[in-house]
């Protein structure tokens, strides 16, 4: 074999080592790092500032933003109710940087459905008169509904554009209702009109942009027809704030001045807008007002309990009175009210000179068979005759009504009732739970046992005899959405009690718990817990 034939085909030499281009790798790593840093900054810019038009558009395409939702009166975000004078003093005293920051925060809170609010949401209360109302179009920030430019009755240096978002088919009814000169009455007990933007003018006046978070039903006090509002599906932030631009606002103010001259209204100090000064005197009563009304809800009547009247039972036969040889008398049913009425003559009528309070007729229970009677029906004792003579005017027999509130009944939804209270640690035996156990109660019910609630709570809303609380959770639970479902606790206090102040913290332990009367679960998973104060 010739070994020299393939001597160049076998690689006996060492391979050539290639040099690594460290400069190229350094440039590539720096570019990737810069790209990651830019992506992080961009996501922070987009998610932290949804009030910017470009950020809002990106979040909509990524399905990372929800449309505005409707709130209930008892589950609305915690806020403060401010009059026209308070609102004007607050926003007029702000500097330019603080004013711009406040506007961005107001719009951001509304877009986020008030989920990450710092501080309290400003709500508007007071009386406002409509200067002009116009229909919203696709070129506006809110694309469907109406917007009304109003002037404050108490403080004319404050203007307000009040939004009425609705479906397109409801717009004609709203346009027919929102006439120039109509007064809007915003009350803290029925309305939640949140401020979402503020404008300041060169003449010193301030204009607010407000939207009703309840999106309820409205009507006028003197007139017919109602209309209902709906939350907008999306916002057109490219249109910008406010909805009444400068030319439209000036034209509306001119028309309103002509409207007042046409009606012959005197130019009193209550109608002259002097920046910085509130008019003196009491505003005149309104001729007509736009108010929010609650939709009628079906009320389920409580079941009627047929209770046995103990007084209808015959007196038991005393021992030793019956002889052994005499037959035992038969049982007879208690006489009906009509039968009792035949055995006595009605009392004389009361003259008009000495009126007396008319007592309500006693409730007559359903007749039950008596166990035994002491004597035959023909024989009556003197006591029975006296009772028959003292019977009031007979009324138609009615079923027995349920008794007053006791420890087993539900508390009233309006608060201010009366029920038994106990010293600390002296309440009846029952089951003690925390906020994390409320979901189980909502699914399984109370089971007829007394249930007490303990824990730490924050007061979201406080009224005369009612307060709305929410459990005070950890910061990590609220950020990472751990823990139980969203919960609100509506607590009712007896008459004479003072509910805790809004924004305060309430702590309840096993010695001073709240008594739960009912737990309801909504379709979105939120728990509504109805409780009452039973501690002295």
TORTI-818595 format. One record per residue (C-alpha): x, y, z; residue in one letter. Coordinates in steps of 0.25 Angstrom, whole numbers, padded with zeros to 4 digits, always signed. Layout:
N
XYZA ...
This chain:
536
+0000+0000+0000X +0005+0014-0004X +0004+0022+0009X +0009+0035+0001X -0003+0035-0008X -0013+0041+0002X -0003+0048+0011X -0009+0062+0009X -0024+0058+0012X -0021+0055+0027X -0021+0068+0035X -0009+0066+0044X -0007+0081+0046X -0013+0090+0057X -0026+0097+0054X -0025+0112+0052X -0032+0120+0064X -0041+0131+0060X -0041+0144+0068X -0053+0149+0075X -0058+0163+0072X -0061+0168+0086X -0064+0182+0081X -0076+0177+0073X -0081+0169+0084X -0080+0181+0093X -0088+0190+0084X -0099+0179+0082X -0100+0178+0097X -0101+0193+0099X -0112+0194+0088X -0120+0183+0095X -0118+0189+0108X -0123+0203+0103X -0135+0196+0096X -0139+0189+0109X -0137+0203+0116X -0145+0210+0106X -0156+0199+0106X -0157+0201+0122X -0158+0216+0121X -0168+0215+0110X -0177+0205+0118X -0176+0214+0130X -0180+0226+0122X -0192+0219+0115X -0197+0212+0128X -0195+0224+0138X -0201+0235+0129X -0214+0229+0122X -0219+0243+0121X -0210+0246+0110X -0217+0243+0096X -0205+0235+0091X -0205+0227+0104X -0220+0225+0104X -0220+0220+0089X -0208+0210+0092X -0215+0204+0105X -0228+0203+0097X -0221+0195+0086X -0215+0186+0097X -0228+0184+0104X -0222+0189+0117X -0232+0200+0120X -0247+0198+0124X -0258+0208+0120X -0264+0217+0130X -0273+0209+0139X -0286+0213+0147X -0285+0214+0162X -0295+0212+0173X -0297+0223+0184X -0292+0214+0195X -0280+0209+0187X -0275+0221+0181X -0260+0226+0183X -0258+0233+0196X -0259+0248+0193X -0262+0262+0199X -0275+0270+0196X -0271+0284+0192X -0279+0297+0190X -0277+0307+0179X -0269+0316+0188X -0260+0305+0193X -0257+0300+0179X -0254+0314+0174X -0245+0317+0186X -0238+0304+0184X -0235+0305+0169X -0233+0320+0168X -0221+0319+0179X -0213+0308+0171X -0200+0312+0164X -0199+0308+0149X -0190+0296+0152X -0200+0291+0163X -0212+0294+0154X -0207+0286+0142X -0203+0274+0152X -0217+0275+0158X -0224+0274+0144X -0215+0262+0140X -0219+0255+0153X -0234+0258+0152X -0235+0252+0138X -0226+0240+0141X -0235+0237+0153X -0247+0237+0144X -0240+0228+0133X -0236+0218+0143X -0250+0217+0150X -0244+0223+0162X -0236+0211+0166X -0223+0218+0170X -0228+0231+0176X -0219+0239+0184X -0227+0247+0194X -0242+0250+0193X -0250+0252+0180X -0256+0266+0179X -0272+0265+0178X -0280+0277+0174X -0292+0281+0182X -0301+0294+0181X -0310+0301+0171X -0307+0304+0156X -0314+0310+0145X -0313+0305+0131X -0308+0316+0121X -0308+0307+0109X -0308+0292+0106X -0303+0285+0093X -0302+0271+0087X -0289+0264+0088X -0283+0259+0074X -0272+0250+0070X -0262+0262+0070X -0264+0264+0085X -0257+0257+0097X -0270+0250+0100X -0276+0245+0087X -0291+0243+0091X -0300+0251+0100X -0302+0265+0104X -0294+0276+0112X -0299+0287+0119X -0292+0300+0122X -0297+0305+0136X -0294+0317+0145X -0294+0316+0160X -0306+0322+0168X -0298+0324+0181X -0285+0328+0174X -0286+0334+0160X -0271+0334+0158X -0271+0319+0157X -0276+0312+0144X -0279+0298+0142X -0281+0289+0129X -0289+0277+0134X -0288+0265+0125X -0300+0256+0122X -0294+0243+0114X -0305+0235+0108X -0309+0226+0097X -0312+0233+0084X -0327+0230+0084X -0328+0237+0098X -0322+0250+0093X -0336+0256+0088X -0342+0255+0101X -0330+0261+0108X -0330+0273+0098X -0344+0275+0101X -0342+0275+0116X -0329+0283+0117X -0335+0297+0114X -0328+0311+0117X -0331+0316+0131X -0334+0302+0136X -0328+0300+0150X -0319+0288+0154X -0319+0284+0169X -0308+0275+0173X -0310+0269+0187X -0300+0260+0194X -0311+0251+0198X -0315+0248+0183X -0304+0252+0174X -0289+0249+0171X -0284+0259+0161X -0269+0258+0161X -0260+0268+0156X -0251+0263+0145X -0245+0276+0139X -0243+0291+0143X -0241+0303+0134X -0237+0317+0139X -0240+0330+0131X -0233+0343+0130X -0245+0350+0136X -0243+0342+0149X -0254+0332+0147X -0253+0317+0148X -0260+0306+0140X -0262+0292+0145X -0264+0280+0136X -0273+0270+0144X -0279+0256+0141X -0289+0249+0149X -0283+0236+0154X -0297+0230+0157X -0302+0231+0142X -0316+0231+0148X -0330+0236+0143X -0334+0250+0143X -0347+0258+0142X -0352+0272+0145X -0360+0276+0156X -0371+0283+0147X -0372+0276+0135X -0373+0262+0129X -0363+0252+0123X -0350+0246+0129X -0337+0241+0123X -0326+0232+0127X -0311+0233+0126X -0301+0222+0122X -0286+0222+0124X -0278+0225+0111X -0271+0213+0104X -0259+0221+0101X -0253+0235+0101X -0248+0244+0090X -0236+0250+0097X -0231+0256+0084X -0243+0266+0085X -0237+0273+0097X -0242+0280+0109X -0252+0287+0112X -0264+0283+0104X -0269+0297+0103X -0258+0304+0095X -0256+0319+0097X -0264+0323+0085X -0276+0314+0089X -0275+0319+0103X -0275+0334+0100X -0287+0331+0090X -0295+0324+0101X -0292+0335+0112X -0297+0345+0102X -0310+0337+0099X -0312+0335+0114X -0311+0350+0116X -0321+0353+0105X -0330+0342+0111X -0330+0348+0125X -0333+0362+0119X -0345+0356+0111X -0351+0351+0124X -0349+0364+0131X -0341+0359+0142X -0335+0371+0150X -0320+0371+0151X -0318+0369+0166X -0305+0366+0173X -0308+0352+0173X -0307+0352+0158X -0295+0360+0155X -0282+0352+0154X -0271+0360+0162X -0259+0351+0162X -0254+0349+0177X -0267+0353+0183X -0279+0345+0187X -0292+0351+0186X -0300+0354+0199X -0314+0350+0202X -0321+0337+0200X -0324+0333+0185X -0338+0333+0181X -0346+0320+0180X -0345+0313+0167X -0357+0312+0157X -0353+0299+0152X -0342+0289+0156X -0335+0277+0149X -0334+0266+0160X -0329+0251+0160X -0340+0241+0163X -0338+0227+0168X -0344+0216+0159X -0355+0208+0166X -0351+0194+0171X -0359+0182+0173X -0361+0180+0188X -0364+0166+0193X -0374+0167+0204X -0369+0159+0217X -0376+0146+0219X -0388+0147+0229X -0387+0138+0241X -0399+0132+0246X -0397+0133+0261X -0406+0126+0272X -0413+0137+0281X -0410+0132+0295X -0422+0140+0300X -0432+0132+0291X -0429+0119+0299X -0438+0116+0310X -0434+0116+0324X -0430+0103+0329X -0439+0096+0339X -0434+0097+0353X -0431+0084+0360X -0441+0078+0369X -0453+0086+0364X -0459+0075+0355X -0466+0064+0362X -0463+0050+0358X -0477+0047+0353X -0479+0059+0344X -0475+0058+0330X -0464+0066+0325X -0469+0078+0317X -0466+0078+0302X -0456+0088+0296X -0461+0099+0288X -0454+0109+0279X -0452+0124+0283X -0463+0133+0278X -0460+0141+0266X -0460+0157+0267X -0474+0157+0261X -0480+0148+0271X -0474+0156+0282X -0480+0169+0276X -0494+0163+0278X -0492+0161+0292X -0490+0175+0296X -0495+0189+0293X -0486+0199+0286X -0480+0210+0295X -0486+0224+0293X -0480+0233+0283X -0469+0243+0287X -0474+0257+0285X -0465+0267+0277X -0463+0276+0290X -0454+0265+0296X -0446+0258+0285X -0438+0246+0289X -0427+0239+0282X -0433+0228+0274X -0425+0215+0277X -0422+0205+0266X -0431+0193+0267X -0425+0181+0273X -0420+0170+0264X -0429+0158+0264X -0422+0145+0262X -0427+0133+0254X -0437+0125+0262X -0431+0113+0269X -0438+0102+0276X -0438+0104+0291X -0433+0092+0299X -0444+0093+0310X -0454+0102+0316X -0457+0103+0330X -0472+0103+0329X -0483+0101+0318X -0484+0112+0308X -0498+0117+0314X -0491+0120+0327X -0482+0133+0328X -0474+0138+0340X -0474+0153+0344X -0460+0155+0338X -0464+0150+0325X -0476+0159+0324X -0467+0171+0328X -0457+0167+0317X -0469+0166+0307X -0473+0180+0311X -0460+0186+0309X -0457+0181+0295X -0455+0193+0285X -0462+0195+0272X -0461+0182+0264X -0453+0182+0252X -0451+0172+0241X -0442+0160+0245X -0428+0162+0240X -0416+0153+0240X -0406+0154+0251X -0395+0164+0247X -0380+0161+0250X -0375+0166+0263X -0365+0178+0264X -0350+0177+0262X -0343+0168+0271X -0330+0161+0271X -0333+0152+0260X -0339+0161+0249X -0332+0170+0239X -0328+0184+0242X -0335+0195+0234X -0328+0200+0222X -0330+0215+0225X -0324+0214+0239X -0328+0221+0252X -0336+0210+0257X -0337+0204+0271X -0332+0191+0275X -0326+0185+0288X -0311+0188+0290X -0302+0181+0300X -0289+0185+0308X -0276+0181+0303X -0275+0166+0303X -0289+0163+0308X -0296+0161+0294X -0303+0147+0292X -0295+0136+0287X -0292+0135+0273X -0281+0132+0262X -0269+0142+0261X -0263+0144+0247X -0254+0153+0240X -0255+0160+0226X -0248+0148+0219X -0260+0139+0224X -0271+0148+0217X -0270+0140+0204X -0274+0127+0211X -0286+0134+0218X -0290+0140+0204X -0290+0126+0198X -0296+0118+0209X -0305+0128+0217X -0305+0131+0232X -0312+0118+0235X -0321+0125+0245X -0310+0127+0255X -0304+0141+0260X -0292+0145+0253X -0282+0156+0258X -0272+0163+0250X -0258+0168+0255X -0246+0174+0248X -0241+0188+0244X -0249+0196+0234X -0248+0210+0227X -0260+0219+0227X -0263+0222+0212X -0277+0229+0215X -0284+0235+0227X -0298+0239+0228X -0308+0243+0240X -0310+0228+0244X -0302+0220+0234X -0287+0218+0230X -0281+0210+0219X -0268+0203+0222X -0258+0195+0215X -0248+0185+0221X -0234+0191+0223X -0225+0182+0216X -0210+0181+0214X -0203+0189+0203X -0198+0176+0196X -0212+0171+0195X -0217+0183+0189X -0206+0184+0179X -0205+0169+0175X -0220+0167+0177X -0219+0156+0187X -0229+0153+0198X -0244+0154+0198X -0253+0160+0188X -0256+0175+0188X -0265+0177+0200X -0273+0188+0205X -0280+0188+0219X -0293+0197+0221X -0294+0199+0236X -0307+0204+0243X -0307+0211+0256X -0318+0213+0266X -0325+0226+0268X -0316+0235+0276X -0303+0229+0272X -0293+0237+0264X -0286+0229+0253X -0271+0230+0251X -0266+0241+0242X -0262+0239+0228X -0248+0235+0225X -0246+0230+0240X -0242+0216+0244X -0251+0207+0252X -0246+0195+0260X -0255+0184+0265X -0251+0172+0273X -0258+0160+0280X -0263+0169+0291X -0269+0180+0282X -0273+0173+0268X -0283+0177+0258X -0295+0168+0256X -0297+0164+0242X -0312+0164+0237X -0310+0160+0222X -0299+0157+0212X -0301+0159+0197X -0292+0156+0186X -0293+0164+0173X -0290+0159+0159X -0276+0165+0158X -0273+0158+0171X -0274+0169+0181X -0280+0166+0194X -0290+0176+0201X -0290+0173+0216X -0302+0179+0224X -0299+0180+0239X -0303+0188+0251X -0297+0194+0263X -0301+0186+0276X -0291+0191+0286X -0294+0202+0296X 
